[in-house]
Amino acid sequence: RPPRARGTQPPPDMRPSTLSQLPVASGFGHYLVNAGVLTPVQLRAAEAYKRAIALRDDFGGYYVNAALFYAKMLVDTGDYDVAVRQYEEVLAEMEKDGNYSAAAASGIGDAYRSMGEEEKAKEQYRLVIGKAPDYFPALINLAQLYVKSGTNEDEALELLEKAIRINPNE
């Protein structure tokens, strides 16, 4: 196949519609940038994260960080289902060693929240708090959801007070 001129659009059937569909080192990333889905910096970061994740066995402990950043980018660009799967992979990887990633578990809640699945998000944040009671983002996010829905207002206040005790500067 002959190379396309820089700046031209790929055929419609070949255009990635989400960040997760972007092949590593593809020539189609500019489409996502031109469409306003990604900034050029995000595109380069996504490609780097995907390469790092693909090298999981050679990448050691840095795999988790790369996978978490990539999943966050997926949430930020609206690719929620793939983000949830990415976060779940991180959790599974951590559990192999008997560890837990509150960031990954809370990220699942963030994806659900972004999808408008607030009940699922609440349940996910409660799971995180059950395993990592001092995880600041889950405390804040669950409290915000309670306040927004007008339910569990007393618990929301308790969560916020705990969050302030944990991190008074936030």
Disulfide bonds with the S-S distance in Angstrom:
none
